[in-house]
Amino acid sequence: MALGAPQSHTGGFFTTRLESVMNWARESSLWPMPFGTACCAIEMMATLCSRYDLARFGAEVIRFSPRQSDLLIVSGRVALKMMPVLIKIYEQMPEPKWVISMGACASTGGVFDTYTLIQGVDRFIPVDVYVPGCPPRPETLIDGLMKIQERIRRDRPIAAAKASPALPGAR
C-alpha cells in the first residue's frame, strides 16, 4: 500500500524520491527539547495548549532528554553558568538537529546587558531560526517551527552523503 493512497485504490503505482519521503517524515515528527527560562518559557508552554496546538505541526512530543530530541528550543535568558549545560545538551542530541532561539534574551541578551548573561546563544551553538519578541507570542514560535520544517523540506541528505569525502582508510 502506497503512502497516501486510498483504501479502494486497487491498481496503479506510487512513485516518489527517497529524499522526499525522508524529509516528509522528519518535518512531520520533530521532537523538541525545551530549554526555557523566565517569561519566554511560559509563552513556549502556551504554544502546546489547545488554543495554539503545536501538535498540528507534528511537534507535540516534548522530550526532556537530549538523546531523544532533534529540535532544541532555547527560550529566555541564558546565564554564563548555564552555558556549559546548554552546550552539553546540544552535543548529546543526535544528528540531524536544529535549534530555535526564542526571544530577545536568547537571541541578543535583550535588555540584560550584564556580564552574567550570554549576549546571544549563537556565540556558542549554531542557531537555525531566530524567533523575535519580548516575550514572543505563541504564533511566532509556530512560525519559527514552520521555518524549520521548510528548511528540512529543502534538505538533500542523500546528495550530501554522496558528495562528502570518504573517511580515511574506509573502502
Summary of the structure (lengths in Angstrom):
residues: 171
radius of gyration: 18.8
end to end distance: 36.6
largest distance: 67.1
contacts: 478
relative contact order: 0.17
helix: 40%
strand: 12%
